[in-house]
Amino acid sequence: MTYTTPVFLLAFLPAAYAVWWFSPARFRGYVLLAASLVFYWFCSGRMTLAFVLTGLLVWAAGLQMERTGNAGRRQCILASAVI
């Protein structure tokens, strides 16, 4: 499913928008995250796990960078997360 297929334009996008619209404001970010993961799953299946793991790795690296006060250590964490 790509952005130009009828399945995306006529089924997935309206359904995701309706769920987002009717959800409370504090949950809308989670609804978009879930819709993104579902869309990614339809596009590439198995690679969804790699997508999620990469996001968690970058998030954890950001937390570590925030905790350390040493600029050199922050650069090392950033480099290891990018590579």
N, C-alpha and C positions, 0 to 999 in steps of 0.2 A: 504494500500500500504506500503510494507516494502522495504528495500534496495535490496532484492533479487528477487522481483517479476518482471515479464516481463514488466508490465506497467511502473514501475520505470526505469528499465534499458533501455527500448527501446523507451519510449515516454517522460516521465517527465525529466529525466536527460539530454538527448540531447536537448530538448526544452529549459530547464533552462540554459544550457551551451551556446546555440546559442544566447539567449537573452542577457546573460552576455557578451559574446564575442563582439556582435555588439553594445553594449551600450557604451556611453562615459565613460572614466575612473572615472569621478567624481560621476557617478550614479551607478557604479558597486556594491558598498556596499548596496545600496537600492535594487538593483535587487536581490542580495543574500538574503537580509532580506525578500523580498516579496516571493521568491521561498521557503525559509524556512517556512514561514507562510502557504503557499499553501500546502507544503508537510505535515506539522503538521496538517492542517485541514483535509487532506485525511486520516491521521492515526487515529486521535482521535476526529475530529469534534468539539463538544462543548467545549472541554478542551482548544481550541485555545484561547478563551477569557481569561482563567486563565493564560495561558502562556504569553499573552500580558500584562495583568495587573501585573503579577509578575515582568516582565521586567521593566515596568514603575515604580513600587515601588522601585526596587533596584536602578534604575537610579536616582530617586528623593532622595533616601537616600544617594547616593554618592555625589550628589550636596550639600546636607545639611552638610555632613561630610567635604567637601572641604571648605565650608564657615565658619565653626566654628574653632576657634583656641584652644579650650579647649579639651585636650585629653580624659578626662572623658566623656564629652558630645559626642565625636566621637564614643567612645565605646558603649555608650547608644544607639545612632542612629544605629550603626552596629548590636547590639543585637536585637533591635526591628525590623530591616529589615530581619534578619535571622529567627526570630521566626515568 
